Amino acid sequence: MDLTPYLEALRADLAAAAAPGGPETTRAAEMLGHSLEASARLALLEALSDAAAEITTRLTDATVEVRLRGREADLVVTRTAPEQPDLPPPPPTGGEGDLTRLTLRMAESLKTHVEQMAAAEGVSVNAWLVRAVTSSLTSRNQPQPGRSERSGKRMTGYFQA
């Protein structure tokens, strides 16, 4: 995506707003427009990045990234394979201890996504969250073949529930 037309439109709007002030004001507006180009380009890139991040949180099978190539920004959509996790059976409701209540705070968009996932599996949000926590704890406690406890490698990325 070429950002130049948007920056030129911004510069033209600034010049048009300054035109009634005379030639000196118009010249100052032109100089200001050229000076602000880098800041405006950065602001547009930040807006695109924020939009891509928000879109990604709402997608279930894809991610959206902003990639810079020179002075151009490309929006890249990457499809992710739908996971079919082998979830452990739900924890027993009796025999292992008393049930307790927990208050959980999360972003509205994450809550909506959790509700959708639970509905898709035909379980309550509570049951879905209990399975997710149980699965996470179970996988952390089991050594994974081919992996040492501390590999020294850094992992970056995103998480999508």
LOKESE-310623 format. One record per residue (C-alpha): residue in three letters; residue number from 0; x, y negated, z. Coordinates in nm, 4 decimals, always signed. Each point is the difference from the previous one (the first is absolute). Example, Ala and Ser with C-alpha at 12.3 -4.5 7.8 and 13.67 -1.06 7.14 Angstrom:
2
<rec marpa="Ala" mimi="0" px="+1.2300" py="+0.4500" pz="+0.7800"/>
<rec marpa="Ser" mimi="1" px="+0.1370" py="-0.3440" pz="-0.0660"/>
END
This chain:
161
<rec marpa="Met" mimi="0" px="+0.0000" py="+0.0000" pz="+0.0000"/>
<rec marpa="Asp" mimi="1" px="+0.1531" py="-0.3251" pz="-0.1095"/>
<rec marpa="Leu" mimi="2" px="-0.0513" py="-0.2670" pz="+0.2684"/>
<rec marpa="Thr" mimi="3" px="+0.1103" py="-0.2862" pz="-0.2273"/>
<rec marpa="Pro" mimi="4" px="-0.3509" py="-0.0888" pz="-0.1317"/>
<rec marpa="Tyr" mimi="5" px="-0.1273" py="-0.0370" pz="+0.3571"/>
<rec marpa="Leu" mimi="6" px="+0.2929" py="-0.2224" pz="+0.0934"/>
<rec marpa="Glu" mimi="7" px="-0.0443" py="-0.2110" pz="-0.3138"/>
<rec marpa="Ala" mimi="8" px="-0.3706" py="-0.0437" pz="+0.0809"/>
<rec marpa="Leu" mimi="9" px="+0.0930" py="-0.1136" pz="+0.3507"/>
<rec marpa="Arg" mimi="10" px="+0.2537" py="-0.2474" pz="-0.1425"/>
<rec marpa="Ala" mimi="11" px="-0.2574" py="-0.1323" pz="-0.2514"/>
<rec marpa="Asp" mimi="12" px="-0.2599" py="-0.0455" pz="+0.2755"/>
<rec marpa="Leu" mimi="13" px="+0.2521" py="-0.1935" pz="+0.2077"/>
<rec marpa="Ala" mimi="14" px="+0.0870" py="-0.2244" pz="-0.2971"/>
<rec marpa="Ala" mimi="15" px="-0.3695" py="-0.0600" pz="-0.0757"/>
<rec marpa="Ala" mimi="16" px="-0.0643" py="-0.0972" pz="+0.3626"/>
<rec marpa="Ala" mimi="17" px="+0.2904" py="-0.2454" pz="-0.0125"/>
<rec marpa="Ala" mimi="18" px="-0.0894" py="-0.1569" pz="-0.3382"/>
<rec marpa="Pro" mimi="19" px="-0.2272" py="-0.2749" pz="+0.1424"/>
<rec marpa="Gly" mimi="20" px="+0.2959" py="-0.1213" pz="+0.2090"/>
<rec marpa="Gly" mimi="21" px="+0.1963" py="-0.1123" pz="-0.3034"/>
<rec marpa="Pro" mimi="22" px="+0.3180" py="+0.1169" pz="-0.1758"/>
<rec marpa="Glu" mimi="23" px="+0.2191" py="-0.0039" pz="+0.3120"/>
<rec marpa="Thr" mimi="24" px="-0.2452" py="+0.2154" pz="+0.1966"/>
<rec marpa="Thr" mimi="25" px="-0.0362" py="+0.2361" pz="-0.2966"/>
<rec marpa="Arg" mimi="26" px="+0.3801" py="+0.0346" pz="-0.0249"/>
<rec marpa="Ala" mimi="27" px="+0.0211" py="+0.0683" pz="+0.3746"/>
<rec marpa="Ala" mimi="28" px="-0.2713" py="+0.2652" pz="-0.0310"/>
<rec marpa="Glu" mimi="29" px="+0.1894" py="+0.1687" pz="-0.2864"/>
<rec marpa="Met" mimi="30" px="+0.3194" py="+0.0079" pz="+0.2052"/>
<rec marpa="Leu" mimi="31" px="-0.1893" py="+0.1311" pz="+0.3009"/>
<rec marpa="Gly" mimi="32" px="-0.1642" py="+0.2680" pz="-0.2144"/>
<rec marpa="His" mimi="33" px="+0.3372" py="+0.1277" pz="-0.1202"/>
<rec marpa="Ser" mimi="34" px="+0.1412" py="-0.0118" pz="+0.3538"/>
<rec marpa="Leu" mimi="35" px="-0.2883" py="+0.2018" pz="+0.1418"/>
<rec marpa="Glu" mimi="36" px="+0.0143" py="+0.2723" pz="-0.2665"/>
<rec marpa="Ala" mimi="37" px="+0.2164" py="+0.2374" pz="+0.2056"/>
<rec marpa="Ser" mimi="38" px="-0.2192" py="-0.0411" pz="+0.3092"/>
<rec marpa="Ala" mimi="39" px="-0.3189" py="+0.0455" pz="-0.2010"/>
<rec marpa="Arg" mimi="40" px="+0.1421" py="+0.3117" pz="-0.1699"/>
<rec marpa="Leu" mimi="41" px="+0.0883" py="+0.1454" pz="+0.3419"/>
<rec marpa="Ala" mimi="42" px="-0.3473" py="-0.0796" pz="+0.1327"/>
<rec marpa="Leu" mimi="43" px="-0.1590" py="+0.1768" pz="-0.2988"/>
<rec marpa="Leu" mimi="44" px="+0.2215" py="+0.3055" pz="+0.0549"/>
<rec marpa="Glu" mimi="45" px="-0.0942" py="+0.0114" pz="+0.3677"/>
<rec marpa="Ala" mimi="46" px="-0.3695" py="-0.0200" pz="-0.0924"/>
<rec marpa="Leu" mimi="47" px="+0.0448" py="+0.2859" pz="-0.2489"/>
<rec marpa="Ser" mimi="48" px="+0.1848" py="+0.2082" pz="+0.2612"/>
<rec marpa="Asp" mimi="49" px="-0.2706" py="-0.0596" pz="+0.2608"/>
<rec marpa="Ala" mimi="50" px="-0.2696" py="+0.0901" pz="-0.2523"/>
<rec marpa="Ala" mimi="51" px="+0.1844" py="+0.3191" pz="-0.0987"/>
<rec marpa="Ala" mimi="52" px="+0.0358" py="+0.1009" pz="+0.3647"/>
<rec marpa="Glu" mimi="53" px="-0.3692" py="-0.0588" pz="+0.0690"/>
<rec marpa="Ile" mimi="54" px="-0.1077" py="+0.1875" pz="-0.3124"/>
<rec marpa="Thr" mimi="55" px="+0.2233" py="+0.2918" pz="+0.0988"/>
<rec marpa="Thr" mimi="56" px="-0.1659" py="+0.0253" pz="+0.3427"/>
<rec marpa="Arg" mimi="57" px="-0.3377" py="+0.0339" pz="-0.1708"/>
<rec marpa="Leu" mimi="58" px="+0.1059" py="+0.2653" pz="-0.2528"/>
<rec marpa="Thr" mimi="59" px="-0.0001" py="+0.3663" pz="+0.0938"/>
<rec marpa="Asp" mimi="60" px="+0.2038" py="+0.1421" pz="-0.2859"/>
<rec marpa="Ala" mimi="61" px="+0.2323" py="-0.2773" pz="-0.1193"/>
<rec marpa="Thr" mimi="62" px="+0.2397" py="-0.2715" pz="+0.1077"/>
<rec marpa="Val" mimi="63" px="+0.0528" py="-0.3429" pz="-0.1539"/>
<rec marpa="Glu" mimi="64" px="+0.3420" py="-0.1638" pz="-0.0007"/>
<rec marpa="Val" mimi="65" px="+0.1363" py="-0.3296" pz="-0.1276"/>
<rec marpa="Arg" mimi="66" px="+0.3282" py="+0.0466" pz="-0.1839"/>
<rec marpa="Leu" mimi="67" px="+0.2135" py="-0.2912" pz="-0.1090"/>
<rec marpa="Arg" mimi="68" px="+0.1718" py="+0.0060" pz="-0.3356"/>
<rec marpa="Gly" mimi="69" px="+0.1909" py="-0.3191" pz="-0.0544"/>
<rec marpa="Arg" mimi="70" px="-0.2516" py="-0.2781" pz="+0.0594"/>
<rec marpa="Glu" mimi="71" px="-0.2998" py="+0.2205" pz="-0.0723"/>
<rec marpa="Ala" mimi="72" px="-0.2093" py="+0.2034" pz="+0.2419"/>
<rec marpa="Asp" mimi="73" px="-0.1428" py="+0.3348" pz="-0.1003"/>
<rec marpa="Leu" mimi="74" px="-0.2856" py="+0.1681" pz="+0.1853"/>
<rec marpa="Val" mimi="75" px="+0.0654" py="+0.3739" pz="+0.0051"/>
<rec marpa="Val" mimi="76" px="-0.2694" py="+0.2514" pz="+0.0958"/>
<rec marpa="Thr" mimi="77" px="+0.1276" py="+0.3403" pz="+0.1082"/>
<rec marpa="Arg" mimi="78" px="-0.2401" py="+0.2910" pz="+0.0405"/>
<rec marpa="Thr" mimi="79" px="+0.0609" py="+0.2226" pz="+0.2984"/>
<rec marpa="Ala" mimi="80" px="-0.0959" py="+0.3633" pz="+0.0066"/>
<rec marpa="Pro" mimi="81" px="-0.2918" py="+0.0580" pz="+0.2325"/>
<rec marpa="Glu" mimi="82" px="+0.1185" py="+0.1865" pz="+0.3032"/>
<rec marpa="Gln" mimi="83" px="-0.1783" py="+0.3060" pz="+0.1259"/>
<rec marpa="Pro" mimi="84" px="+0.1544" py="+0.0212" pz="+0.3456"/>
<rec marpa="Asp" mimi="85" px="-0.0125" py="+0.3235" pz="+0.1909"/>
<rec marpa="Leu" mimi="86" px="-0.1611" py="-0.1407" pz="+0.3076"/>
<rec marpa="Pro" mimi="87" px="+0.0227" py="+0.1992" pz="+0.3187"/>
<rec marpa="Pro" mimi="88" px="-0.3276" py="+0.1115" pz="+0.1488"/>
<rec marpa="Pro" mimi="89" px="-0.1631" py="-0.2573" pz="+0.2224"/>
<rec marpa="Pro" mimi="90" px="+0.1233" py="+0.0155" pz="+0.3562"/>
<rec marpa="Pro" mimi="91" px="-0.2134" py="+0.2042" pz="+0.2334"/>
<rec marpa="Thr" mimi="92" px="-0.2522" py="-0.2029" pz="+0.1917"/>
<rec marpa="Gly" mimi="93" px="+0.0385" py="+0.1960" pz="+0.3182"/>
<rec marpa="Gly" mimi="94" px="+0.2588" py="+0.2002" pz="+0.1879"/>
<rec marpa="Glu" mimi="95" px="+0.2991" py="-0.2237" pz="-0.0726"/>
<rec marpa="Gly" mimi="96" px="-0.0976" py="-0.2938" pz="+0.2150"/>
<rec marpa="Asp" mimi="97" px="-0.2510" py="-0.2721" pz="+0.0434"/>
<rec marpa="Leu" mimi="98" px="-0.0981" py="-0.2328" pz="-0.2805"/>
<rec marpa="Thr" mimi="99" px="+0.0885" py="-0.3644" pz="+0.0420"/>
<rec marpa="Arg" mimi="100" px="-0.1088" py="-0.3192" pz="-0.1698"/>
<rec marpa="Leu" mimi="101" px="+0.2476" py="-0.2137" pz="-0.1928"/>
<rec marpa="Thr" mimi="102" px="-0.0518" py="-0.3467" pz="-0.1438"/>
<rec marpa="Leu" mimi="103" px="+0.1686" py="-0.0392" pz="-0.3369"/>
<rec marpa="Arg" mimi="104" px="+0.0435" py="-0.3293" pz="-0.1810"/>
<rec marpa="Met" mimi="105" px="+0.0727" py="-0.0074" pz="-0.3733"/>
<rec marpa="Ala" mimi="106" px="-0.0401" py="-0.2263" pz="-0.2998"/>
<rec marpa="Glu" mimi="107" px="-0.3495" py="-0.0042" pz="-0.1485"/>
<rec marpa="Ser" mimi="108" px="+0.1305" py="+0.1252" pz="-0.3348"/>
<rec marpa="Leu" mimi="109" px="+0.1693" py="+0.2970" pz="+0.1697"/>
<rec marpa="Lys" mimi="110" px="-0.3165" py="+0.0784" pz="+0.1982"/>
<rec marpa="Thr" mimi="111" px="-0.2035" py="-0.0015" pz="-0.3210"/>
<rec marpa="His" mimi="112" px="+0.2485" py="+0.2341" pz="-0.1628"/>
<rec marpa="Val" mimi="113" px="-0.0060" py="+0.2383" pz="+0.3001"/>
<rec marpa="Glu" mimi="114" px="-0.3811" py="+0.0035" pz="-0.0140"/>
<rec marpa="Gln" mimi="115" px="+0.0108" py="+0.0853" pz="-0.3712"/>
<rec marpa="Met" mimi="116" px="+0.2507" py="+0.2812" pz="+0.0542"/>
<rec marpa="Ala" mimi="117" px="-0.2052" py="+0.1451" pz="+0.2864"/>
<rec marpa="Ala" mimi="118" px="-0.3189" py="-0.0154" pz="-0.2068"/>
<rec marpa="Ala" mimi="119" px="+0.1750" py="+0.1688" pz="-0.2926"/>
<rec marpa="Glu" mimi="120" px="+0.1004" py="+0.2871" pz="+0.2307"/>
<rec marpa="Gly" mimi="121" px="-0.3451" py="+0.0135" pz="+0.1579"/>
<rec marpa="Val" mimi="122" px="+0.1201" py="-0.0679" pz="+0.3544"/>
<rec marpa="Ser" mimi="123" px="-0.0389" py="-0.2822" pz="+0.2466"/>
<rec marpa="Val" mimi="124" px="+0.2578" py="-0.2786" pz="+0.0225"/>
<rec marpa="Asn" mimi="125" px="+0.0956" py="+0.1280" pz="+0.3444"/>
<rec marpa="Ala" mimi="126" px="+0.0558" py="+0.3558" pz="-0.1286"/>
<rec marpa="Trp" mimi="127" px="+0.1993" py="-0.1316" pz="-0.2962"/>
<rec marpa="Leu" mimi="128" px="+0.2249" py="-0.2100" pz="+0.2251"/>
<rec marpa="Val" mimi="129" px="+0.0513" py="+0.2901" pz="+0.2435"/>
<rec marpa="Arg" mimi="130" px="+0.1036" py="+0.2244" pz="-0.2930"/>
<rec marpa="Ala" mimi="131" px="+0.2361" py="-0.2650" pz="-0.1352"/>
<rec marpa="Val" mimi="132" px="+0.1687" py="-0.0470" pz="+0.3384"/>
<rec marpa="Thr" mimi="133" px="+0.0178" py="+0.3760" pz="+0.0598"/>
<rec marpa="Ser" mimi="134" px="+0.1471" py="+0.0567" pz="-0.3457"/>
<rec marpa="Ser" mimi="135" px="+0.2570" py="-0.2718" pz="+0.0544"/>
<rec marpa="Leu" mimi="136" px="+0.1051" py="+0.1379" pz="+0.3372"/>
<rec marpa="Thr" mimi="137" px="+0.0125" py="+0.3569" pz="-0.1313"/>
<rec marpa="Ser" mimi="138" px="+0.2154" py="-0.0916" pz="-0.3003"/>
<rec marpa="Arg" mimi="139" px="+0.2411" py="-0.2007" pz="+0.2169"/>
<rec marpa="Asn" mimi="140" px="+0.0517" py="+0.2901" pz="+0.2391"/>
<rec marpa="Gln" mimi="141" px="+0.0744" py="+0.2549" pz="-0.2724"/>
<rec marpa="Pro" mimi="142" px="+0.3458" py="-0.0048" pz="-0.1621"/>
<rec marpa="Gln" mimi="143" px="-0.0155" py="-0.0378" pz="-0.3736"/>
<rec marpa="Pro" mimi="144" px="+0.2233" py="+0.2242" pz="-0.2123"/>
<rec marpa="Gly" mimi="145" px="+0.2928" py="-0.1746" pz="-0.1616"/>
<rec marpa="Arg" mimi="146" px="-0.0175" py="-0.3024" pz="+0.2278"/>
<rec marpa="Ser" mimi="147" px="+0.2233" py="-0.0754" pz="+0.2892"/>
<rec marpa="Glu" mimi="148" px="-0.1336" py="-0.1839" pz="+0.3016"/>
<rec marpa="Arg" mimi="149" px="+0.1845" py="-0.3190" pz="-0.0968"/>
<rec marpa="Ser" mimi="150" px="+0.0917" py="-0.0349" pz="-0.3611"/>
<rec marpa="Gly" mimi="151" px="+0.1271" py="-0.3564" pz="+0.0247"/>
<rec marpa="Lys" mimi="152" px="-0.2003" py="-0.0943" pz="-0.3077"/>
<rec marpa="Arg" mimi="153" px="-0.2331" py="-0.2942" pz="-0.0031"/>
<rec marpa="Met" mimi="154" px="-0.3518" py="+0.0411" pz="-0.1321"/>
<rec marpa="Thr" mimi="155" px="-0.2101" py="-0.2893" pz="-0.1199"/>
<rec marpa="Gly" mimi="156" px="-0.3393" py="-0.0175" pz="-0.1601"/>
<rec marpa="Tyr" mimi="157" px="-0.3626" py="-0.0456" pz="+0.0845"/>
<rec marpa="Phe" mimi="158" px="-0.2615" py="+0.1913" pz="+0.1871"/>
<rec marpa="Gln" mimi="159" px="-0.3496" py="+0.0567" pz="-0.1233"/>
<rec marpa="Ala" mimi="160" px="-0.2524" py="+0.1716" pz="+0.2227"/>
END
